[in-house]
């Protein structure tokens, strides 16, 4: 798989472009404003075709350019059903600019797959930051695109609308069952591995709660 990454927007969102080198089909993960030009230029330079825009959850800093990227590329938008309304009716809490609505066409259901070319990413429903937060698990490549569920050194906020400390603890406990070498690509900040986060994640799994 070919991978590109950029840090975009006022909250420094990690935006990813992933492509299958054989078919040249690609997906975008978390299209924050203003990523359209970066995505358009990257696709054109490599002759990639964007097939899907994946929102790991429905907060504005991960979905703001969904509509613009979809219009430019013809790609469909994907999100978990529980976060669908966050895209169709955005709630731009603290956003410094308007957030255009977008219309999802693909449901990122638990256990489903995101497919482009020969690449398959498994959808893990990991609520806690929002009800419909998901991670994308690339078992073959050894990557986890964790959105705002798992960060280097911690987890996503649970005090915003749709957040739940109990659900986040359950999601972290689930991710703690993944293999140590797995490379974690979060929605903000530096990458990490499950192994680097192992100590505190196992504490959450043992105690069944976040270590506030």
N, C-alpha and C positions, 0 to 999 in steps of 0.2 A: 504494500500500500504506500502511496505517496501522501505526505502530510505537509500542510502549510499552517502557520499560526500567526496571528496578529493580536496585539492588545489595543482595544478600541473603546472610545467613548469616555465620558467623565468618571465612570466607576471602574475603568480599566478592565473591561470584560475580555476574557480570552475567547477569540473567535477562531474556529478551526475549519479548514478545507481539507477533505480527505478524498482521494481519488484512487480508482482501480487503474493501474497503468496499461492494462491490456485493452479494456473497453473505453477508457478515458471518461467513464462516468464518475461523477463526484457528488458529495453532499457537503453542506455547510452546517455547522453547529453553532447556535447562539449568535444570530446576526444582529449585533448591537449597532445602533446609530453612532458614527457614520461609516459603515463598512462596505457600502455598495461599490464604491470605486475600487477599493482594494480587491474585492471578490471579482468584479468584472474584469479588471486588469489581469488578475491571476488566471482566470478561466481562459481569456483570450490568448495569453502568452503560452499556454500549455495545450491549447485546443481541447480543454475539458468541457464536458456538458454537465451542468448542474441538474441533478435529478430530484433532490430533496433538500428542504430547509428544516433542520431539526431544532426545536426549542426544548431544552432540557427542563424548563419550567416557564411559567408565564409572566415573570417580572419584566418590566420595561427595558432594563439594561441588557436583557438577553433576546428581546423580540422586536426592538424598535425599527429595524430595517427589514423585517420579514416581508412586508408588503412591497417595498421597493425592489428587493432582490427577486421576489417572485415575479413581479411585473417585467423586470429586465431579462430574466432567464427562462421563465415559464415553469420553473420548479414548483412542486407542490410543498405545502407547509405541513409539518407533523408536530403533534404535541399530545400529551396524555389527555384523555377525555375530561379528567377532573380539573385541568387547567385551561380548557378550551375557551371559557368565557373571559379569561384574562387576556386572550389575544383578540377576541371579537369585540370586547368592551374593555379597553385598557384602563387601568387605574394607575396613572403615572405619579405615584407618591415620590415627591422630591425631585422629579425629573425636571431638568432645565430647559426642556423643549417639548412640544407636543409629540405624543406617541400615536402614530397612525394605527388604526385597527387592521388586523389581518385575519384571513379565513382559513383555518386548518382544513385539510382534505384527508389527512392520514392520522389514525389513532395509534399512539405509541402504547400499546397494551402490554402488560406484564407477560414476559415470555415470547413476545413477538420479535421479529427481525427487521432491521434496517438493511436493505439490499442495494448495492450498486456494483455493477459488473459481477465479478465473482466474490466480492467481499460481503461478509455477513457480520453484523453487529447485533448482539442480543440486547433486548430492552429489559432493564431491571427497574421496576417501580419502587422508588425510594422516597416515600413521603416524609415530611418533617419540616422542610423549608417552605414548601407549599404542598397542597394535597396531591397534586399531580406531578411532582418532581420525579425525574427518571435519570438513570445512568445508562450509558451505552458501553457494553462489554465486548471488546475485541479479543476473544480468546486466542485466535491464531497469532495475532500480532503482539499480544501482551500489554494491551492498553485498556484503561477505564476512563471514559469521559464522564466526569462525575458531577458536572453542573455545580450547583451550590449545596450539594449534600456533603461532600467530603473535600476538605482543603488540606494543605500541608499544615499540620499542627492543630487541626480542629475541624469544626463542622459549620454548616450554614446557620444563619440566624433563624430562631424559632419564635421571635417576638413580633413578627410582621403578620398581616392577615393571611390566614391559611397555615400558619406555622404551628407546630406541635412538638414539644420536647419529648413526649412519649413516643410519637411516631419516628422522630429523628433517632432516638435511642435504638428502636427496633431496626431502622435502616442501617445504622452504623454497625449494629451487631451482625446483620446479614453480610455487609461488605467485609467484616472481619473474617468471614469464612473463605475469602478469596486468597489466592496464593501470594506469598511475600514479594516475588519479583515483579508483580503486576505494576506497571507504570500508571500513575494517577494523574490525569489532566483536568484540573478543576476549572470552575467558571471564573475564578479570579486568583491571581497570585501564582506562585511557582509550582511546578510539577513536583510530585513526590512518588513514593511507592507504598504499597500496603505494608511492606516490611518496616519502613521507617515509622509508620503510624501504629505499628502493631501493639505497643505497650498500652497506650490509652484506649485503643479500640477494643482490646481484649478486656480492659477494665469495664468498659461500657457493656460488653457482652456478659461479663460475670455478674455485674450489679443490676443490669436491666434499666439503667438510667444514665443521663449525661452527667459528667463529673463537674458540676458547677462549683 
